[in-house]
Amino acid sequence: DVGAGAGAYFKYAKRCQDCVTEYVSIEPNSELQGALQQEVSRMQPCEFPFRLHAAGLEVVRGEQFDRIILGNVLCEVDDPVSFLKTVDTLLKPGGRVYFSEHVLDSGW
């Protein structure tokens, strides 16, 4: 979960505990990390481990994931194309990216 904010997507992973082996959350905004940790605590117990990183994608460089969530993230990055290329390197073969966005840029 890249740009996890206050943990809006965590509840969906909890509903799917039989298919989630680990939840990795990346949130570089220090103002949101406390709310995210509260949401994780509120959703306990969980059958899978949860990792919270207070940084950007560089903290998971070299890892690969089955699914990556980008919730309202692309509007916050300076170079969305480069960002998505980096995200692509983090996907396992056949992996998927799920994204939502709340703004539209005419350049897309």
N, C-alpha and C positions, 0 to 999 in steps of 0.2 A: 504494500500500500504506500505509494510514493506521494508525498504531500498529504499525509494522513489527517492533518488538521486535528479535530477533536475526536476522531475515531468513528465517523459516521458509517463506515463500511464494516467495522469489526463485528457488529451484530450479525451480519450475513454469514461471516465465516463461522461464528459460533453455532448458527443453525445447521451448519454443514460439517459438524465435527468429525463425522466418519470419513470425510474426504479431504480434510485439511490436516496436514502433518506439522506445519509450522506457519505462523503469521509474522511477517517481517514488516515493520512499520518505519517509514522514513519521514521525519518531520523536522526540517531545518529551522522553523520559526519557534524560537524559545518561548514565546508567549502562548503557544498552543500546546506545548508538551505536557504541562500540568493537567490540562483538560483531557488530553489523550490518555494519560496514565490513570486518571480517575475513571474514565470509561472502561478501560481494561480491568481495573479493580472491581468495578460494578458488575461486569460480565462474568466474573469468576464464580464457580470453578470452570475451567476449560480443559478439554482433553488434549490440547496441543500447546506447545510452547509459544511464547510471544516475545519477539525481540523489538525493542524500540531504539532507533538510532536518531540522535539529535544532529543530523548532518544531511548531506546530499547523497547522490547516487554513488559517489566515490567509496562510501563505506561498504558497499556490496560488490565492488568491482571483483571480477573473477568468480562470482557465484552465478548460478543459473536457477531460474524459477519457472514453474508451470504457468502461473498467472501473475500479471502485474496490473494493479489498479492505479489509474491516474484520475482522481476526482478533482476537477477544477484546477488543474495544475498547468496545462499548456499556456494559459493566459498569463502565467507568472514567470515564465522562463524567457530569457532574452532571445534565444535561438531555438525555436520549437523543432526545426528539422534536425539539428544536431542533437538535441535532447532525445528525440525519438530514435535516432540512430544508436545512441548509447543504450536506451531502453531495449532495443532489439538485440544487443549483445548480451543482455541479461536473461533472455528467454531460452529455455530449453527447446530443442527441436519440437515443433508442434505446439509450442506455448502460445498463449493468447494475452493480448493487452485489452483491458476494458477501460474506457474513458468516458467521462462526461465533462461538459464544458458549459459555462453560463454566458459566454460572450462569443461573438462572431467577428472575425477579422476579415475584411474584404480581400486580403491577400491570400487566403486559403483557397 
